[in-house]
Amino acid sequence: MSGGTRLIKPRIRRILAEELPPELVEMLPKHWVMIGDVLILPIRRELEEYKHRVAEVYAEVLGAKAVLRKGRISGEFRETNYELLYGNDTVTVHVENGVKYKLDVARVMFSPANVKERVRMARVARPGELVVDMFAGVGHLSLPMAVHGGARVIAIEKSPYTFRFLIENIELNGVVDRMTAYNIDNRDFPGRDLADRVLMGYVVRTHEFIGKALDIARNGAVVHYHNTVPERLRPMEPFETFRRVAGENGVEVEKLNELVIKRYAPGVWHVVVDVRIFKT
């Protein structure tokens, strides 16, 4: 969950005002993110000398067992490179909308800003339908579909480290009978024409996997296609790219819905488009 400052900040300020120069007290983080009991803090460079003490105070006041300095998320597996400032155990269980997500916050991406989409996936899933999650992570989007929607899920995750948590989360949430996980590149998944619904919860390079999603989906299936889009290319993108690739594969498409998930970078948005496909 995201944390505010209205009630807690005075206590944090009171403690640190006795140790920091006045001008640095004004630079203390006013916003933070708590995933389970691990805190992610954006700490400015000016606070470098005091970063460990600042982290310790925030942890004590907010009840966190570990504090990470907010950093960038990058690479094929969307891994974090956060700096550990306090504590030593960054594995936690984050509970959201009745779903338990176990993960290592220091190494595995989990965005609280995507909560609305995770809740939406719980609502769109139908009992017994077959969902293929091409970029499962720890089960971000597909666990709600199995837990709340009663869907059957094939969850594919390429990262061996993240896959360990995906397996644990399937057991933690009691959906072993409805979820099957594969630790492979989704392009090596052999299934064809079988999914009622396909999740493409990835960004930046998601368009490279459209062809595979079309192979996996059956006629009439819905694909939830995520990607990052510069503001100047909206509203044509990202649907136009999906439509073009589908056409090249002899598949017709219908745009059902489009939602902005969050700002990804200045002038760039993380967008999801729901697309129904028709195979001739």
C-alpha positions in Angstrom: 0.0 0.0 0.0 1.1 3.6 -0.5 1.7 5.6 2.7 0.7 9.1 3.5 2.2 11.6 5.9 -0.7 13.4 7.6 -0.6 11.4 10.8 2.9 9.9 11.0 5.1 12.6 9.7 5.1 14.8 12.9 6.6 11.9 14.9 9.3 11.2 12.2 10.1 14.9 12.0 10.3 15.2 15.8 12.9 12.4 16.1 15.0 13.4 13.1 14.9 17.2 13.8 17.1 16.5 16.8 19.8 14.9 14.6 19.6 16.5 11.1 20.3 20.1 10.0 17.0 22.0 9.6 17.3 22.3 5.8 17.6 18.4 5.5 14.6 17.8 7.7 12.5 19.6 5.0 13.9 17.0 2.4 12.7 13.9 4.3 10.5 11.7 2.1 6.9 12.7 2.2 5.7 9.7 0.3 6.6 6.0 0.5 5.4 2.5 -0.5 4.9 -0.4 1.9 4.9 -3.9 0.3 4.0 -6.3 3.1 6.3 -5.2 5.9 9.1 -3.9 3.6 9.3 -0.1 3.1 10.5 1.5 -0.1 11.7 5.1 0.4 12.8 7.7 -2.1 15.8 9.3 -0.4 17.4 12.4 -2.0 21.1 12.6 -2.5 21.3 15.5 0.0 20.4 13.0 2.7 23.2 10.5 1.8 25.1 11.0 5.0 22.1 10.2 7.1 20.3 7.7 4.9 20.7 4.7 7.3 19.4 6.7 10.3 16.5 8.1 8.3 15.6 4.6 7.2 15.8 3.3 10.7 13.4 6.0 12.0 10.9 5.4 9.2 11.1 1.7 9.9 10.4 2.1 13.6 7.5 4.5 13.1 5.9 2.7 10.2 6.5 -0.8 11.5 8.8 -2.1 8.7 11.3 -4.9 9.1 13.4 -3.6 6.2 13.9 -0.4 4.2 14.9 -0.1 0.6 16.0 3.0 -1.2 13.8 3.4 -4.3 15.8 2.7 -7.5 15.2 1.8 -11.1 13.5 -1.4 -12.4 15.2 -2.8 -15.5 16.2 -5.8 -17.5 14.4 -8.7 -19.1 13.0 -9.9 -15.8 11.9 -6.4 -14.6 14.2 -6.8 -11.6 14.8 -4.0 -9.0 18.1 -2.6 -8.0 17.1 -1.1 -4.8 19.6 -0.3 -2.1 19.1 -2.0 1.3 19.3 0.7 4.0 17.8 -1.1 7.0 17.2 -4.7 8.1 18.3 -7.8 6.3 15.2 -9.7 5.3 13.4 -8.4 2.2 11.1 -11.4 1.6 7.6 -10.6 2.7 3.9 -11.5 2.1 1.8 -8.6 0.8 -1.9 -9.1 1.1 -4.2 -7.2 -1.3 -7.8 -7.8 -2.2 -7.7 -11.1 -0.3 -4.8 -12.4 -2.3 -1.4 -13.2 -0.8 1.7 -12.3 -2.7 5.0 -13.6 -1.3 8.1 -12.0 -2.9 11.5 -10.6 -2.4 10.9 -6.8 -2.6 14.7 -6.2 -3.2 14.7 -8.3 -6.4 11.2 -8.8 -7.7 9.1 -6.1 -9.2 5.6 -5.5 -7.6 3.9 -2.2 -8.3 1.2 -1.1 -5.8 0.2 1.4 -8.5 -1.2 -1.5 -10.5 -3.7 -2.5 -7.8 -6.8 -1.4 -9.9 -5.8 -3.7 -12.7 -5.3 -6.6 -10.3 -8.7 -6.0 -8.9 -10.2 -5.7 -12.4 -8.7 -9.0 -13.4 -10.4 -10.7 -10.4 -13.7 -9.3 -11.8 -13.3 -10.2 -15.5 -12.3 -13.8 -14.9 -15.1 -16.4 -15.3 -15.3 -19.8 -13.5 -13.7 -22.6 -15.5 -12.3 -20.5 -18.3 -8.7 -21.1 -19.2 -6.3 -18.2 -18.8 -2.7 -18.2 -20.0 -0.5 -15.7 -18.2 2.5 -15.2 -20.5 4.5 -13.0 -18.0 3.2 -14.3 -14.6 5.8 -12.9 -12.3 4.8 -13.9 -8.8 1.2 -14.2 -10.0 0.4 -10.5 -10.0 -2.5 -10.6 -12.4 -3.5 -14.3 -12.6 -3.7 -15.1 -8.9 -6.8 -12.8 -8.5 -8.4 -14.6 -11.5 -7.9 -18.0 -9.8 -8.7 -16.9 -6.3 -11.7 -14.7 -6.9 -12.8 -15.6 -10.5 -12.5 -19.4 -10.3 -10.5 -19.4 -13.5 -8.1 -22.2 -14.5 -4.7 -20.6 -15.1 -1.5 -21.6 -16.9 1.2 -19.3 -15.5 4.4 -18.9 -17.4 7.4 -17.2 -15.7 10.9 -17.3 -17.2 13.0 -16.0 -14.2 14.0 -19.0 -12.0 14.1 -16.8 -8.9 10.7 -15.2 -9.4 9.3 -18.6 -10.3 10.0 -19.9 -6.8 7.7 -17.3 -5.4 5.0 -18.0 -8.0 4.9 -21.7 -6.9 4.7 -20.7 -3.2 1.9 -18.2 -4.0 -0.1 -20.8 -5.7 0.1 -22.9 -2.6 -0.4 -20.0 -0.2 -3.6 -19.0 -1.9 -5.0 -22.6 -2.1 -5.4 -22.7 -5.9 -3.1 -25.6 -6.6 -6.1 -27.3 -8.3 -6.6 -24.4 -10.6 -3.1 -23.0 -11.4 -0.2 -24.7 -13.2 3.1 -23.0 -13.5 5.9 -23.3 -16.1 9.4 -22.0 -15.7 10.1 -21.4 -19.4 10.2 -18.7 -22.0 6.6 -18.3 -23.1 7.7 -18.6 -26.7 8.6 -22.2 -25.9 5.1 -23.0 -24.6 3.7 -25.7 -26.9 0.0 -25.0 -26.4 -2.0 -23.6 -29.3 -5.6 -22.5 -29.8 -6.5 -23.2 -26.1 -6.8 -20.0 -24.1 -10.1 -18.3 -23.4 -8.1 -15.4 -22.1 -4.4 -14.3 -22.5 -2.6 -12.0 -20.1 0.3 -10.0 -21.5 1.3 -8.1 -18.4 4.7 -6.9 -19.6 6.0 -3.5 -20.9 8.4 -1.9 -23.4 8.9 -5.1 -25.5 5.4 -6.7 -25.2 4.7 -6.2 -29.0 7.4 -8.8 -29.7 5.2 -11.5 -28.2 1.9 -10.7 -29.9 2.4 -13.5 -32.5 2.8 -16.0 -29.7 -0.3 -14.7 -27.9 -2.3 -15.2 -31.0 -1.0 -18.8 -31.3 -2.0 -19.5 -27.7 -5.5 -17.9 -27.9 -8.5 -19.7 -29.3 -11.0 -18.1 -31.7 -13.0 -15.5 -29.7 -10.5 -15.2 -26.9 -9.7 -11.9 -25.1 -6.1 -10.7 -24.9 -5.2 -8.2 -22.2 -2.3 -6.4 -24.0 -0.1 -4.2 -21.8 2.7 -1.9 -23.2 4.3 1.4 -22.7 3.3 4.2 -25.0 4.7 7.7 -25.6 1.9 10.3 -25.2 2.4 11.5 -28.8 1.4 8.1 -30.1 -1.8 7.9 -28.2 -4.7 7.1 -28.7 -3.7 5.0 -31.8 -1.2 3.0 -29.9 -0.9 0.4 -28.5 -3.9 -1.1 -30.3 -2.7 -0.2 -33.8 0.4 -2.3 -33.4 -1.6 -5.2 -32.1 -4.1 -4.9 -35.0 -1.2 -4.8 -37.5 0.6 -7.9 -36.2 -2.7 -9.7 -36.0 -3.5 -8.9 -39.6 -0.1 -10.2 -40.6 -1.1 -13.5 -38.9 -4.5 -13.6 -40.6 -6.4 -12.7 -37.4 -9.1 -10.1 -37.1 -9.4 -8.1 -33.8 -11.9 -6.0 -32.0 -10.9 -3.4 -29.4 -13.1 -3.8 -26.3 -11.5 -1.5 -23.8 -8.4 0.6 -23.0 -7.1 1.8 -19.7 -4.2 3.8 -18.5 -2.5 2.0 -15.7 0.0 4.7 -14.6 2.7 7.0 -15.8 5.8 4.9 -16.7 8.2 7.8 -17.4 7.9 11.5 -18.3 5.6 11.6 -21.4 5.2 7.8 -21.4 2.2 5.8 -20.2 1.7 2.2 -19.2 -1.5 1.2 -21.0 -3.6 -2.0 -21.3 -5.9 -2.8 -24.2 -8.5 -5.6 -24.1 -8.7 -7.1 -27.5 -11.0 -9.9 -28.8 -9.5 -12.0 -31.5 -11.2 -13.8 -34.4 -9.4 -16.5 -36.2 -10.6 -17.3 -39.7 
